Amino acid sequence: MGAILCLVSAACFGAMAVFGKLAYAAGVTPQTLLLIRFGLAAVTLGLVLAVARRPVTAPRRTLAAAFGMGAIGYAAQASLFFAALERMDASLLSLILYTYPLFVTVGAVLLGRDRLTRARAAALLAASAGTLLVLLGAGTGHLDRGGVVLGFGAALTYTVYILVADHVLRDLPPLLLTGLVMAGAATTFTVQALVTGGVRTDFAAAGWRWLIAIALISTVLAILTFFAGLRRTGPSTAAILSTFEPVVTTILAAATLGENPTAPQIAGGLLIILAAALLHLRTKPSKVALGNRTRNAETRS
Protein backbone atom coordinates (compact mmCIF):
# COMPACT_ATOMS: atom_id res chain seq x y z
CA MET A 1 0.00 0.00 0.00
CA GLY A 2 2.84 2.38 0.82
CA ALA A 3 4.41 1.90 -2.61
CA ILE A 4 1.03 2.36 -4.32
CA LEU A 5 0.44 5.62 -2.45
CA CYS A 6 3.87 6.92 -3.47
CA LEU A 7 3.21 6.02 -7.10
CA VAL A 8 -0.21 7.73 -6.95
CA SER A 9 1.53 10.82 -5.60
CA ALA A 10 4.11 10.72 -8.41
CA ALA A 11 1.33 10.37 -10.98
CA CYS A 12 -0.52 13.37 -9.51
CA PHE A 13 2.62 15.49 -9.58
CA GLY A 14 3.45 14.24 -13.07
CA ALA A 15 0.07 15.30 -14.41
CA MET A 16 0.56 18.93 -13.38
CA ALA A 17 2.47 20.06 -16.46
CA VAL A 18 -0.16 18.49 -18.72
CA PHE A 19 -2.98 20.13 -16.74
CA GLY A 20 -1.08 23.40 -17.11
CA LYS A 21 -0.85 23.04 -20.88
CA LEU A 22 -4.58 22.30 -21.08
CA ALA A 23 -5.33 25.32 -18.89
CA TYR A 24 -3.24 27.54 -21.18
CA ALA A 25 -5.16 26.17 -24.17
CA ALA A 26 -8.39 27.28 -22.45
CA GLY A 27 -7.05 30.83 -22.16
CA VAL A 28 -5.78 30.77 -18.58
CA THR A 29 -2.76 33.02 -17.97
CA PRO A 30 0.21 31.89 -15.85
CA GLN A 31 -0.53 34.57 -13.24
CA THR A 32 -4.12 33.37 -12.86
CA LEU A 33 -3.01 29.75 -12.72
CA LEU A 34 -0.47 30.41 -9.96
CA LEU A 35 -2.84 32.46 -7.81
CA ILE A 36 -5.68 29.95 -7.98
CA ARG A 37 -3.39 26.96 -7.55
CA PHE A 38 -1.74 28.19 -4.38
CA GLY A 39 -4.89 29.85 -3.04
CA LEU A 40 -6.98 26.69 -3.31
CA ALA A 41 -4.14 24.51 -2.04
CA ALA A 42 -3.52 26.75 0.98
CA VAL A 43 -7.20 26.80 1.95
CA THR A 44 -7.57 23.03 1.52
CA LEU A 45 -4.42 22.20 3.50
CA GLY A 46 -5.52 24.66 6.18
CA LEU A 47 -8.76 22.71 6.52
CA VAL A 48 -6.81 19.43 6.71
CA LEU A 49 -4.64 20.85 9.50
CA ALA A 50 -7.71 22.15 11.33
CA VAL A 51 -9.39 18.75 11.17
CA ALA A 52 -6.20 17.00 12.29
CA ARG A 53 -5.99 19.33 15.31
CA ARG A 54 -2.27 18.84 15.73
CA PRO A 55 -0.71 21.31 18.17
CA VAL A 56 1.81 23.76 16.74
CA THR A 57 4.94 23.71 18.91
CA ALA A 58 7.43 25.34 16.54
CA PRO A 59 8.81 28.81 17.37
CA ARG A 60 7.17 31.76 15.65
CA ARG A 61 10.42 32.57 13.90
CA THR A 62 10.44 29.11 12.30
CA LEU A 63 6.81 29.48 11.21
CA ALA A 64 7.59 32.88 9.73
CA ALA A 65 10.60 31.43 7.91
CA ALA A 66 8.45 28.72 6.34
CA PHE A 67 5.90 31.29 5.22
CA GLY A 68 8.66 33.51 3.84
CA MET A 69 10.26 30.67 1.90
CA GLY A 70 6.93 30.02 0.21
CA ALA A 71 6.41 33.70 -0.49
CA ILE A 72 9.87 34.11 -2.02
CA GLY A 73 11.59 30.85 -2.97
CA TYR A 74 8.69 28.64 -3.91
CA ALA A 75 6.80 31.44 -5.63
CA ALA A 76 9.87 32.17 -7.76
CA GLN A 77 10.36 28.51 -8.65
CA ALA A 78 6.72 28.04 -9.64
CA SER A 79 6.76 31.23 -11.70
CA LEU A 80 9.80 30.04 -13.66
CA PHE A 81 8.30 26.58 -14.18
CA PHE A 82 4.97 27.78 -15.55
CA ALA A 83 6.65 30.48 -17.64
CA ALA A 84 8.79 27.74 -19.20
CA LEU A 85 5.68 25.60 -19.72
CA GLU A 86 4.29 28.31 -22.00
CA ARG A 87 7.28 27.93 -24.30
CA MET A 88 8.14 24.23 -24.40
CA ASP A 89 6.74 20.71 -24.26
CA ALA A 90 5.52 19.43 -20.91
CA SER A 91 7.54 16.21 -21.21
CA LEU A 92 10.80 18.03 -21.98
CA LEU A 93 10.26 20.48 -19.14
CA SER A 94 9.59 17.68 -16.66
CA LEU A 95 12.93 16.08 -17.53
CA ILE A 96 14.79 19.39 -17.24
CA LEU A 97 13.22 20.06 -13.84
CA TYR A 98 14.15 16.58 -12.70
CA THR A 99 17.82 17.51 -12.85
CA TYR A 100 17.31 19.10 -9.42
CA PRO A 101 18.58 15.98 -7.52
CA LEU A 102 21.85 16.49 -9.43
CA PHE A 103 22.05 20.13 -8.36
CA VAL A 104 21.03 19.32 -4.77
CA THR A 105 23.76 16.70 -4.49
CA VAL A 106 26.39 19.07 -5.88
CA GLY A 107 25.20 21.84 -3.58
CA ALA A 108 25.24 19.58 -0.53
CA VAL A 109 28.80 18.50 -1.33
CA LEU A 110 29.99 22.07 -1.85
CA LEU A 111 28.37 23.14 1.43
CA GLY A 112 30.04 20.29 3.29
CA ARG A 113 26.76 18.58 4.16
CA ASP A 114 27.58 15.47 2.16
CA ARG A 115 30.51 13.78 0.49
CA LEU A 116 31.10 12.80 -3.11
CA THR A 117 31.43 9.03 -3.37
CA ARG A 118 32.21 7.07 -6.51
CA ALA A 119 28.58 5.98 -6.77
CA ARG A 120 27.37 9.57 -6.52
CA ALA A 121 29.95 10.71 -9.06
CA ALA A 122 28.73 8.03 -11.49
CA ALA A 123 25.12 9.11 -10.92
CA LEU A 124 26.03 12.75 -11.55
CA LEU A 125 27.80 11.85 -14.78
CA ALA A 126 24.79 9.80 -15.89
CA ALA A 127 22.43 12.69 -15.12
CA SER A 128 24.65 15.12 -17.01
CA ALA A 129 24.83 12.82 -20.04
CA GLY A 130 21.07 12.32 -19.87
CA THR A 131 20.44 16.07 -19.78
CA LEU A 132 22.68 16.56 -22.80
CA LEU A 133 20.81 13.86 -24.71
CA VAL A 134 17.45 15.41 -23.81
CA LEU A 135 18.51 18.80 -25.14
CA LEU A 136 20.39 17.65 -28.23
CA GLY A 137 17.72 15.07 -28.99
CA ALA A 138 15.18 17.73 -29.91
CA GLY A 139 16.43 17.26 -33.43
CA THR A 140 13.88 19.62 -34.98
CA GLY A 141 15.72 22.89 -34.51
CA HIS A 142 12.68 24.36 -32.73
CA LEU A 143 13.91 23.96 -29.16
CA ASP A 144 12.99 27.17 -27.37
CA ARG A 145 16.18 28.40 -25.73
CA GLY A 146 14.29 30.82 -23.52
CA GLY A 147 12.11 27.98 -22.27
CA VAL A 148 15.18 25.85 -21.55
CA VAL A 149 16.76 28.70 -19.56
CA LEU A 150 13.55 29.16 -17.58
CA GLY A 151 13.33 25.41 -16.97
CA PHE A 152 16.85 25.18 -15.61
CA GLY A 153 16.16 28.36 -13.64
CA ALA A 154 13.24 26.55 -12.00
CA ALA A 155 15.46 23.56 -11.17
CA LEU A 156 18.21 25.77 -9.72
CA THR A 157 15.75 27.88 -7.74
CA TYR A 158 14.20 24.72 -6.35
CA THR A 159 17.67 23.48 -5.41
CA VAL A 160 18.45 26.63 -3.42
CA TYR A 161 15.04 26.44 -1.79
CA ILE A 162 15.60 22.81 -0.76
CA LEU A 163 19.06 23.41 0.67
CA VAL A 164 17.87 26.41 2.68
CA ALA A 165 14.74 24.63 3.89
CA ASP A 166 16.68 21.55 4.98
CA HIS A 167 19.01 23.70 7.04
CA VAL A 168 16.47 26.12 8.53
CA LEU A 169 13.23 24.15 8.80
CA ARG A 170 14.29 20.59 9.51
CA ASP A 171 12.25 20.34 12.73
CA LEU A 172 8.94 21.60 11.34
CA PRO A 173 6.26 18.92 10.70
CA PRO A 174 6.08 18.38 6.93
CA LEU A 175 2.32 18.92 6.55
CA LEU A 176 2.46 22.16 8.51
CA LEU A 177 5.54 23.24 6.52
CA THR A 178 3.71 22.57 3.27
CA GLY A 179 0.65 24.50 4.38
CA LEU A 180 2.75 27.51 5.34
CA VAL A 181 4.68 27.36 2.05
CA MET A 182 1.42 27.26 0.08
CA ALA A 183 0.05 30.18 2.10
CA GLY A 184 3.22 32.19 1.53
CA ALA A 185 3.15 31.59 -2.22
CA ALA A 186 -0.57 32.42 -2.36
CA THR A 187 0.12 35.71 -0.58
CA THR A 188 2.82 36.64 -3.09
CA PHE A 189 0.58 36.03 -6.09
CA THR A 190 -2.33 37.84 -4.42
CA VAL A 191 -0.16 40.91 -3.90
CA GLN A 192 1.09 40.61 -7.48
CA ALA A 193 -2.49 40.51 -8.74
CA LEU A 194 -3.42 43.59 -6.74
CA VAL A 195 -0.40 45.52 -8.00
CA THR A 196 -0.92 44.57 -11.65
CA GLY A 197 -4.67 45.16 -11.63
CA GLY A 198 -6.03 41.70 -10.90
CA VAL A 199 -6.12 38.45 -12.83
CA ARG A 200 -8.02 37.54 -15.96
CA THR A 201 -11.00 35.23 -15.55
CA ASP A 202 -12.39 35.60 -19.06
CA PHE A 203 -11.15 32.18 -20.10
CA ALA A 204 -13.18 29.19 -21.27
CA ALA A 205 -15.14 27.25 -18.65
CA ALA A 206 -12.85 24.26 -19.20
CA GLY A 207 -10.04 26.32 -17.72
CA TRP A 208 -11.60 26.06 -14.27
CA ARG A 209 -11.53 22.28 -14.57
CA TRP A 210 -7.79 22.26 -15.15
CA LEU A 211 -7.12 24.87 -12.45
CA ILE A 212 -9.01 22.82 -9.88
CA ALA A 213 -7.19 19.70 -11.06
CA ILE A 214 -3.81 21.41 -10.58
CA ALA A 215 -4.71 22.65 -7.10
CA LEU A 216 -6.50 19.59 -5.72
CA ILE A 217 -4.98 16.67 -7.66
CA SER A 218 -1.45 17.81 -8.50
CA THR A 219 -0.90 19.68 -5.23
CA VAL A 220 -3.11 18.63 -2.30
CA LEU A 221 -3.77 14.99 -3.23
CA ALA A 222 -0.18 14.57 -4.40
CA ILE A 223 1.13 15.83 -1.06
CA LEU A 224 -1.24 13.84 1.15
CA THR A 225 -0.70 10.55 -0.69
CA PHE A 226 3.05 11.04 -0.52
CA PHE A 227 2.92 11.60 3.24
CA ALA A 228 0.79 8.48 3.65
CA GLY A 229 3.17 6.44 1.49
CA LEU A 230 6.22 7.88 3.20
CA ARG A 231 5.04 6.64 6.60
CA ARG A 232 4.74 3.11 5.22
CA THR A 233 7.84 2.84 3.03
CA GLY A 234 10.43 5.19 4.51
CA PRO A 235 12.06 8.16 2.79
CA SER A 236 14.56 6.34 0.55
CA THR A 237 11.98 4.06 -1.07
CA ALA A 238 9.49 6.92 -1.36
CA ALA A 239 12.06 9.13 -3.07
CA ILE A 240 13.01 6.40 -5.54
CA LEU A 241 9.35 5.69 -6.36
CA SER A 242 8.84 9.41 -6.99
CA THR A 243 11.07 9.12 -10.07
CA PHE A 244 7.92 7.75 -11.73
CA GLU A 245 6.78 11.36 -12.05
CA PRO A 246 8.51 12.39 -15.33
CA VAL A 247 7.48 9.06 -16.83
CA VAL A 248 3.84 9.93 -16.15
CA THR A 249 4.31 13.40 -17.63
CA THR A 250 5.82 11.99 -20.81
CA ILE A 251 3.08 9.37 -21.25
CA LEU A 252 0.23 11.81 -20.57
CA ALA A 253 1.77 14.47 -22.82
CA ALA A 254 2.03 11.98 -25.66
CA ALA A 255 -1.56 10.80 -25.16
CA THR A 256 -3.26 14.18 -24.71
CA LEU A 257 -0.99 16.80 -26.26
CA GLY A 258 0.56 14.86 -29.10
CA GLU A 259 4.09 15.35 -27.77
CA ASN A 260 6.44 12.67 -29.09
CA PRO A 261 9.95 12.65 -27.60
CA THR A 262 12.74 11.48 -29.89
CA ALA A 263 14.72 8.33 -29.15
CA PRO A 264 17.72 10.30 -27.78
CA GLN A 265 15.39 12.27 -25.50
CA ILE A 266 13.83 9.07 -24.18
CA ALA A 267 17.29 7.61 -23.55
CA GLY A 268 18.40 10.82 -21.85
CA GLY A 269 15.27 10.88 -19.72
CA LEU A 270 15.90 7.32 -18.58
CA LEU A 271 19.45 8.28 -17.60
CA ILE A 272 18.18 11.25 -15.57
CA ILE A 273 15.58 9.12 -13.78
CA LEU A 274 18.11 6.35 -13.11
CA ALA A 275 20.61 8.84 -11.74
CA ALA A 276 17.97 10.38 -9.46
CA ALA A 277 17.07 6.94 -8.12
CA LEU A 278 20.73 6.07 -7.53
CA LEU A 279 21.37 9.34 -5.70
CA HIS A 280 18.50 8.58 -3.31
CA LEU A 281 19.49 4.93 -3.00
CA ARG A 282 23.04 5.78 -2.03
CA THR A 283 22.03 8.42 0.50
CA LYS A 284 22.88 7.56 4.09
CA PRO A 285 20.01 7.56 6.63
CA SER A 286 21.40 10.61 8.41
CA LYS A 287 21.24 12.57 5.18
CA VAL A 288 17.93 11.26 3.91
CA ALA A 289 16.10 14.24 5.39
CA LEU A 290 17.41 16.29 2.48
CA GLY A 291 15.79 14.03 -0.11
CA ASN A 292 12.73 13.69 2.11
CA ARG A 293 12.02 17.41 2.22
CA THR A 294 13.15 17.72 -1.37
CA ARG A 295 10.32 15.60 -2.58
CA ASN A 296 7.48 15.78 -0.14
CA ALA A 297 7.31 18.43 2.53
CA GLU A 298 7.85 21.31 0.17
CA THR A 299 5.85 19.75 -2.68
CA ARG A 300 6.67 20.20 -6.36
CA SER A 301 6.60 23.12 -8.83
N, C-alpha and C positions, 0 to 999 in steps of 0.2 A: 504493500500500500504506500509506503514511504517513497519508493522509486516512482510509482505511478503519479503521486502528487507532484513530485519534482518535475516529471516530464510534462504534466498538465501545465505547471507554471511556465516551463520553457516554451511550450506551445503558445500560451497566452502572450508572453513577452514577444515571441517571434512573429505573432500576427500584427503587432502594433504598426510596423512600417507599412504593411499592406492596408490596414485600416486608414492610415494617414493618407496614402495615395488615393484611396477611394473617397475620402473626405475632401481632398483637394479637387478631385474630379467633380464633386458636387458643388464646388464654389466656395468651400471653407478656406479662410486665410490662415496662415501659420499662427498669427497672433490670437485669433479666435480659438483655434484648436488648443493652444497652450493654456489659455485662460480657463476654458471649460474643462479640459483634462484635469488640471491640478485643482481647480475649484471643486469639481465633483468628487475627486479622489480624497481631498482633504476632509470634506464633509462626511463622506462615507466612512473613512477611517476614524474620524472623530466619534461617530456613532458606535463603531465597533469597540473603541476604547471605553466609551461610556457604558456600554453593555457589559464589557469584561470587568469593569470596576476594579481595575488594578491600581493600587496606590502609587503615586509618583513620589519617589524618594530622591531623585537626582537634584543636585544644586541648581538654583535658578540660572547661574552662569552657564551651566552645561546645557540646559534647556534653550537658553537664548542662543548659544553657539549652534545648536542643531537647527533652530529656526533660521539663523543667519546663513548657514551653509546651504539651506534650501533656497533662500532668497537670492543668494549670489551664485554659488557654485553650481547647484543643480539646475537653476534657471538658465544659466549660461550654457550648460551642456545640452539641455533640451532644445534651446533656441538654435544652436548650431546643428543639432541632429535634424530637426524638422526643416531648417533652411536648406540643408543638404538634400533632404528628401524631395524637395521641389525640383531639384536639378539632376537627379540621377536615379537609377533603378533601386528599388527597395532591397533586392537581393544583394547587389553590390555594396550598398551602404551598410547592410547588416554585417558583411564580412569585414569591411573596413573598421567598423566600430568594435568588432570582436578582437581587434589587435590590442585592446586595452590590457588584457592579462600580461602581454609582452611588456608594455610600458610600465605597468605596476611592478612587475618583477625587477626591471631595470632600475626603477626609482627606489624600490626597497633596498636593492644592493647598494646604490649610490649613497643612500641615507644611512647605511650601516645597520639596517633592520633585518637584513637577510644576507646570505652568502651565495656566491655564484658557484654551483657545483657543475660537474661535467654534464649531468642529466639536464640541468636547467639551461646550460649553454647550448646543448643540442636542441632543446625545445625552442629556444630563442632563434636559433638559426633556421629551424623548420618554419617558424612563424614568419620570419623575414622573407624566406624564399616563397612561402605561400602568398604573402602580401604582394610580392613582385609579380607572381604569376597572375593574381587577380587583376592587377592594374594593366599589365601588358597583354593579358588575355582578352581585353575588350575587342581588339582586332578590327573594329569598325571605323576607328578614327573619330568617333563621336563621343568619346569619354569627356565628360564635363570636368575640366580641371578645377574650376571654382567649387564644384560639388565635392570633389575629392579633398580639396583643402579644408572645406567645412567639415567633412566627415572625419578626417584625421584630427581636426580641431576639437570635435566632440569627444573623440577617444582620449586625447591628451587632457582635455578639461576634466573628463570623468576620472582620469588617472590621478590628477592633482586632488580632486575632491575626495577620492577614496583614501589616499595617503594621509590627507589632513584629518579626515573623519576617523580613521583607524587610530590615529595618535591622540585626538582630542576627545572623541566620543565613545571610547571602547566600553565604558561601563553603563551606557544608556540602553535600556531594553529595546530590541530591534523594532518592535511594532510601534512603540512610542516615538522612536527616532524617525521612522518612516512617516508617521503622521505629522510630526513637526516639520520635516523636510518638505512634505507636500504643502503644508500650510504656508511655509516660507516662500515657496515657488509661486503659489497662488497669489500671495500678497504682491510679489514683484510684478506679475502680469496684470493684476488689477490696477496697480499704480500706473503701469505703462499704458493701459487702456484709457485711464482717466487723463493722462498727459497728452495722449495722441488723439483724443476725441472719441474714445469708445471703440468697440469692435463691430465688425459687420455681421449681421445676422440675416442678410438678404440672400442666403444660399438655398439650394434645393432642400426639400424636406428630408431627402435621404441623407443629407449631411449630418443631421442630428443622430441618425442611427449609428453612423461611424464614430461620431464624437462620444456618444454614450458607450460604444464598444471599447474605444480607447481608454476611457476613464474607468469603467467597471470591469472589463475583461482583461485588458492589457496592463492595468495598473493594480486595482484593488484585488481582483481574483488572483492575478499572477503573484502578488505579494503574499496573500493569505495561504494559498496552496503551497508556496515555497516554504513558508514558516512551518506548516503542518508536515511537509515532507522532510524538512531539516531535522525536526525533533525525532523522526523515526530512522533516518539514515545516517545522520552525522554530517558535518560540513564538507568533508572531502568528497564523499559520494554525491552529495547534493550539488556541489560545484561542478563535478565532472558531468553529471546528468544534464546540467544547465547548458552544456555545449550543444544540446539538441536544438537550441533556439535558432541559430542561423540556418540550420537545415530546414526548419519549419518555414522560415521567411522565404527561402529559395523555392520551396515546393509550392507554397501559397501564391507567391508572385508569378510563378510559371502558370499556375492553374487559373488565376483570376485576372492577372495584368498582362499576360502574354510575354513575360520576361523569360528569355532563354539564355542562361549563361553558356559561355563557350567551354570547350573541354579544358583548356588551361585554367580558366576561372574556377571550374569545379575542382580540379586538382589542387589549385591554390587554396580554395576554401577548406578542403579536407585537411591540408597541412596546417592551416590556422587552427581548426577545431582540434586536431590531434595535439598540437603544441599546447593549446589551452588546457586540455585534459591532462597532459603530462605535467604541466606546471602545477596544477592542483594536486595531482597524484603524488608528486615528489615533495610537497610542502609538509614540513614537520608540524605536529600537533600544536606546538607553542606558537606557530606562525599562521595557523589556519584561520585565525580571526580576521586576518587581512582579506583572504578570499571569501570568507563568510560575509563580511560587511560589503565586500565588493559586489556580491551577487544578489544579496537578499535585502538586508536592512535598509539600504539606500535605494532600492529598486533600480530599474533601468531607465533609458532615455525617455 
